[in-house]
Amino acid sequence: MSNEKGLQDAHVKIGTKQTMKAVETGQAAEVYVAEDCDQRLITKIVSLCSKHQVHINYVPTMKGLGEACGIEVGAAMVAVLKS
């Protein structure tokens, strides 16, 4: 991920529930999804982002996405909020 440092500085919602809520309420500017998370979650967020016209970025691992957000556990998905 080219802007990993940026995720630590940006206003983000980390985790599946918070990410989906941010997309549904129109707060998400873009979403990052870990390719190794549950396929059902990927299908849900792809559908939701398509419906709300939110761009999705894919990253290889949940561990890497968590680290990019400055947390010590993996993250399935993250929403970067509109400023």
Secondary structure, DSSP 8 states (H G I E B T S, - for coil): -TTHHHHHHS-EEESHHHHHHHHHTT-EEEEEEETTS-HHHHHHHHHHHHHHT-EEEEES-HHHHHHHTT-SS--SEEEEE--
